[in-house]
Amino acid sequence: MEPIGYINAPSLDATFAALADPTRRAILARLASGEASVTELAAPFEMSQPAISKHLKVLERAGLISRGLDAQRRPRKLEAAPLAEATEWLENYRQFWETAYRQLDFLLDEMKTNKTSKKGKPARKKSKK
């Protein structure tokens, strides 16, 4: 029996695994502005070309980037579909937290209102028995 809302999506797992690394997120951010060669992608990082290539392979396996063929160059390009799938999955949780925060705001407003209405009343004296 699967939990409610459970999605068995290997592609979603691969997307989040690829996004878990800051170098790969930086590569995706760079590719958001247009395609780039491996050399261009490696330039801002202090790591070897083989290390960058490993990151690119992870991104390719996750479907987040694709490899083009432009003469001798093989530029990488951002593929947005897996990010859209991840965004859709995360959207359910955003809605959950928005509802929870709205309820908390309502409760805090109610507490403030009760506190202000009690301030204007004189304190009651305790009766002695």
Backbone as CSV, one residue per row, in Angstrom:
resi,resn,N_x,N_y,N_z,CA_x,CA_y,CA_z,C_x,C_y,C_z
1,MET,0.844,-1.184,0.000,0.000,0.000,0.000,0.890,1.249,0.000
2,GLU,0.645,2.134,-0.927,1.437,3.364,-1.030,0.776,4.489,-0.251
3,PRO,1.576,5.366,0.352,1.010,6.523,1.049,0.249,7.419,0.081
4,ILE,-0.717,8.147,0.621,-1.501,9.071,-0.201,-0.577,10.146,-0.752
5,GLY,-0.708,10.444,-2.037,0.107,11.476,-2.673,1.484,11.001,-3.091
6,TYR,1.774,9.719,-2.863,3.082,9.173,-3.224,3.182,9.035,-4.736
7,ILE,4.280,9.479,-5.291,4.505,9.362,-6.728,5.799,8.587,-6.919
8,ASN,5.703,7.462,-7.602,6.901,6.695,-7.915,7.370,7.158,-9.279
9,ALA,8.250,8.123,-9.278,8.726,8.715,-10.525,10.242,8.747,-10.532
10,PRO,10.862,7.753,-11.166,12.334,7.750,-11.227,12.906,9.030,-11.820
11,SER,12.183,9.629,-12.761,12.690,10.866,-13.360,12.725,11.993,-12.328
12,LEU,11.752,12.009,-11.435,11.726,13.021,-10.374,12.886,12.782,-9.405
13,ASP,13.158,11.530,-9.097,14.299,11.192,-8.240,15.607,11.664,-8.875
14,ALA,15.755,11.417,-10.171,16.982,11.812,-10.879,17.126,13.330,-10.906
15,THR,16.018,14.029,-11.076,16.051,15.495,-11.095,16.534,16.033,-9.759
16,PHE,15.931,15.565,-8.666,16.328,16.071,-7.347,17.755,15.653,-6.995
17,ALA,18.159,14.467,-7.392,19.537,14.037,-7.142,20.519,14.937,-7.893
18,ALA,20.189,15.281,-9.130,21.055,16.162,-9.915,21.098,17.568,-9.323
19,LEU,19.975,18.036,-8.817,19.903,19.383,-8.240,20.542,19.474,-6.859
20,ALA,20.876,18.346,-6.273,21.445,18.335,-4.922,22.859,18.910,-4.867
21,ASP,23.519,18.990,-5.997,24.904,19.467,-6.021,24.969,20.926,-6.465
22,PRO,25.684,21.787,-5.723,25.751,23.208,-6.086,26.440,23.468,-7.427
23,THR,27.409,22.633,-7.794,28.074,22.813,-9.094,27.077,22.579,-10.219
24,ARG,26.279,21.544,-10.084,25.282,21.248,-11.133,24.211,22.338,-11.199
25,ARG,23.826,22.876,-10.037,22.857,23.976,-10.060,23.452,25.194,-10.741
26,ALA,24.734,25.453,-10.502,25.409,26.595,-11.151,25.483,26.378,-12.662
27,ILE,25.742,25.149,-13.079,25.784,24.844,-14.522,24.415,25.095,-15.144
28,LEU,23.359,24.657,-14.470,22.004,24.895,-14.989,21.695,26.382,-15.059
29,ALA,22.126,27.125,-14.044,21.903,28.580,-14.044,22.598,29.222,-15.241
30,ARG,23.808,28.775,-15.528,24.538,29.303,-16.694,23.813,28.960,-17.984
31,LEU,23.326,27.708,-18.092,22.643,27.280,-19.315,21.282,27.949,-19.495
32,ALA,20.737,28.501,-18.431,19.470,29.224,-18.550,19.621,30.460,-19.432
33,SER,20.851,30.961,-19.552,21.076,32.135,-20.400,21.481,31.752,-21.826
34,GLY,21.570,30.459,-22.097,21.897,30.012,-23.454,22.859,28.838,-23.439
35,GLU,22.947,28.158,-24.565,23.816,26.982,-24.627,25.285,27.361,-24.485
36,ALA,26.087,26.364,-24.058,27.512,26.613,-23.822,28.293,25.324,-24.018
37,SER,29.561,25.479,-24.357,30.446,24.329,-24.525,30.926,23.865,-23.145
38,VAL,31.506,22.685,-23.099,32.055,22.159,-21.849,33.123,23.103,-21.309
39,THR,33.962,23.621,-22.177,35.020,24.551,-21.761,34.424,25.802,-21.132
40,GLU,33.373,26.335,-21.752,32.712,27.530,-21.208,32.067,27.219,-19.858
41,LEU,31.481,26.043,-19.739,30.835,25.670,-18.485,31.849,25.440,-17.371
42,ALA,33.026,24.937,-17.741,34.071,24.634,-16.753,34.801,25.880,-16.273
43,ALA,34.790,26.949,-17.058,35.595,28.147,-16.767,35.457,28.683,-15.343
44,PRO,34.254,28.842,-14.796,34.178,29.447,-13.455,34.559,28.515,-12.300
45,PHE,34.794,27.252,-12.589,35.061,26.286,-11.522,36.534,25.909,-11.462
46,GLU,36.995,25.655,-10.257,38.365,25.194,-10.067,38.350,23.676,-9.979
47,MET,38.049,23.045,-11.107,38.056,21.585,-11.155,38.448,21.144,-12.552
48,SER,38.828,19.912,-12.649,39.320,19.388,-13.918,38.179,19.216,-14.926
49,GLN,38.564,19.111,-16.184,37.599,18.875,-17.258,36.848,17.548,-17.029
50,PRO,37.537,16.455,-16.630,36.814,15.215,-16.358,35.784,15.352,-15.230
51,ALA,36.094,16.166,-14.217,35.146,16.380,-13.117,33.896,17.106,-13.619
52,ILE,34.087,18.117,-14.445,32.949,18.834,-15.034,32.144,17.877,-15.917
53,SER,32.835,17.054,-16.687,32.160,16.085,-17.554,31.284,15.129,-16.751
54,LYS,31.753,14.739,-15.571,30.937,13.861,-14.717,29.657,14.564,-14.287
55,HIS,29.773,15.840,-13.930,28.585,16.616,-13.558,27.628,16.712,-14.745
56,LEU,28.167,16.940,-15.920,27.325,17.046,-17.112,26.614,15.728,-17.402
57,LYS,27.284,14.607,-17.181,26.651,13.300,-17.400,25.478,13.090,-16.451
58,VAL,25.630,13.515,-15.202,24.527,13.402,-14.234,23.341,14.243,-14.715
59,LEU,23.621,15.457,-15.156,22.560,16.340,-15.653,21.903,15.772,-16.910
60,GLU,22.695,15.159,-17.782,22.148,14.545,-18.993,21.263,13.351,-18.643
61,ARG,21.729,12.484,-17.743,20.927,11.313,-17.343,19.597,11.732,-16.723
62,ALA,19.597,12.844,-16.024,18.363,13.360,-15.419,17.475,14.060,-16.449
63,GLY,17.981,14.243,-17.657,17.212,14.916,-18.702,17.193,16.417,-18.570
64,LEU,18.049,16.965,-17.705,18.064,18.411,-17.476,18.848,19.180,-18.531
65,ILE,19.760,18.499,-19.221,20.489,19.140,-20.316,20.578,18.161,-21.476
66,SER,20.809,18.705,-22.638,21.033,17.871,-23.821,22.300,18.345,-24.514
67,ARG,22.824,17.475,-25.339,24.073,17.757,-26.045,23.742,18.011,-27.510
68,GLY,24.206,19.129,-28.013,23.997,19.462,-29.418,25.217,19.101,-30.246
69,LEU,25.097,19.332,-31.533,26.230,19.077,-32.425,26.359,20.285,-33.336
70,ASP,27.418,21.047,-33.123,27.647,22.268,-33.883,29.091,22.220,-34.376
71,ALA,29.289,21.642,-35.572,30.634,21.444,-36.145,31.485,20.649,-35.163
72,GLN,32.577,21.227,-34.676,33.457,20.537,-33.745,32.991,20.685,-32.290
73,ARG,32.136,21.646,-32.049,31.627,21.894,-30.689,30.467,20.968,-30.375
74,ARG,30.288,20.682,-29.122,29.112,19.940,-28.669,28.472,20.733,-27.526
75,PRO,27.790,21.808,-27.865,27.229,22.670,-26.814,26.135,21.958,-26.012
76,ARG,26.082,22.298,-24.741,25.023,21.778,-23.874,23.899,22.801,-23.824
77,LYS,22.695,22.282,-23.658,21.511,23.132,-23.660,20.587,22.694,-22.523
78,LEU,19.954,23.652,-21.862,19.026,23.376,-20.775,17.744,22.748,-21.318
79,GLU,17.262,21.721,-20.631,15.986,21.089,-20.956,15.069,21.313,-19.756
80,ALA,13.972,22.007,-19.970,13.139,22.455,-18.854,12.087,21.447,-18.376
81,ALA,11.768,20.444,-19.153,10.681,19.521,-18.787,10.859,18.884,-17.404
82,PRO,12.034,18.355,-17.066,12.169,17.770,-15.728,12.007,18.789,-14.600
83,LEU,12.398,20.026,-14.855,12.220,21.072,-13.844,10.738,21.389,-13.665
84,ALA,9.982,21.323,-14.748,8.534,21.553,-14.664,7.870,20.452,-13.832
85,GLU,8.314,19.213,-14.013,7.781,18.100,-13.235,8.092,18.285,-11.741
86,ALA,9.306,18.703,-11.428,9.694,18.942,-10.035,8.888,20.105,-9.450
87,THR,8.690,21.139,-10.223,7.916,22.295,-9.769,6.479,21.894,-9.478
88,GLU,5.906,21.082,-10.332,4.530,20.604,-10.128,4.433,19.808,-8.824
89,TRP,5.417,18.947,-8.577,5.426,18.148,-7.350,5.552,19.055,-6.124
90,LEU,6.436,20.049,-6.194,6.645,20.970,-5.078,5.441,21.875,-4.830
91,GLU,4.681,22.145,-5.868,3.519,23.038,-5.766,2.527,22.542,-4.705
92,ASN,2.332,21.239,-4.620,1.418,20.690,-3.612,1.863,21.082,-2.206
93,TYR,3.146,21.063,-1.975,3.658,21.409,-0.660,3.611,22.910,-0.421
94,ARG,3.773,23.704,-1.427,3.640,25.158,-1.286,2.217,25.491,-0.849
95,GLN,1.233,24.848,-1.483,-0.165,25.091,-1.123,-0.443,24.680,0.322
96,PHE,0.141,23.556,0.743,-0.018,23.098,2.124,0.501,24.151,3.100
97,TRP,1.733,24.654,2.852,2.327,25.623,3.766,1.602,26.957,3.727
98,GLU,1.101,27.366,2.583,0.339,28.619,2.516,-0.910,28.523,3.372
99,THR,-1.591,27.384,3.311,-2.789,27.173,4.129,-2.429,27.206,5.606
100,ALA,-1.355,26.528,5.974,-0.918,26.512,7.380,-0.570,27.918,7.855
101,TYR,0.105,28.699,7.034,0.471,30.064,7.425,-0.760,30.971,7.536
102,ARG,-1.730,30.774,6.652,-2.974,31.557,6.749,-3.682,31.255,8.069
103,GLN,-3.717,29.977,8.449,-4.348,29.594,9.713,-3.593,30.202,10.893
104,LEU,-2.277,30.203,10.830,-1.467,30.796,11.891,-1.709,32.303,11.973
105,ASP,-1.774,32.986,10.825,-2.069,34.426,10.811,-3.415,34.715,11.464
106,PHE,-4.413,33.889,11.131,-5.743,34.064,11.702,-5.688,33.906,13.223
107,LEU,-4.991,32.888,13.700,-4.871,32.638,15.135,-4.151,33.791,15.834
108,LEU,-3.066,34.281,15.239,-2.333,35.404,15.837,-3.183,36.663,15.891
109,ASP,-3.931,36.938,14.819,-4.828,38.102,14.815,-5.883,37.972,15.916
110,GLU,-6.406,36.773,16.080,-7.412,36.515,17.100,-6.819,36.734,18.496
111,MET,-5.603,36.276,18.704,-4.943,36.446,20.003,-4.675,37.927,20.286
112,LYS,-4.267,38.681,19.258,-4.030,40.120,19.431,-5.322,40.837,19.800
113,THR,-6.402,40.477,19.129,-7.701,41.095,19.388,-8.140,40.818,20.818
114,ASN,-8.005,39.589,21.260,-8.388,39.233,22.633,-7.525,39.960,23.659
115,LYS,-6.238,40.101,23.393,-5.316,40.768,24.313,-5.669,42.242,24.445
116,THR,-6.008,42.903,23.305,-6.336,44.331,23.329,-7.668,44.553,24.028
117,SER,-8.605,43.673,23.830,-9.908,43.876,24.466,-9.817,43.663,25.977
118,LYS,-8.901,42.847,26.454,-8.735,42.618,27.889,-7.968,43.760,28.558
119,LYS,-7.144,44.507,27.811,-6.354,45.594,28.391,-7.240,46.718,28.917
120,GLY,-8.350,46.988,28.261,-9.226,48.094,28.646,-10.035,47.817,29.892
121,LYS,-10.173,46.566,30.318,-10.978,46.217,31.482,-10.134,46.314,32.744
122,PRO,-10.746,46.815,33.822,-10.003,46.865,35.087,-9.817,45.444,35.625
123,ALA,-8.753,45.258,36.360,-8.476,43.934,36.930,-9.527,43.616,37.982
124,ARG,-9.981,42.374,38.012,-10.987,41.972,38.995,-10.295,41.636,40.303
125,LYS,-10.956,42.048,41.379,-10.435,41.729,42.704,-10.892,40.330,43.063
126,LYS,-9.975,39.597,43.682,-10.340,38.260,44.132,-11.166,38.391,45.412
127,SER,-12.231,37.632,45.462,-13.050,37.668,46.656,-12.466,36.767,47.729
128,LYS,-12.582,37.217,48.985,-12.065,36.432,50.104,-13.199,35.592,50.645
129,LYS,-12.909,34.353,50.890,-13.939,33.474,51.420,-13.720,33.179,52.866
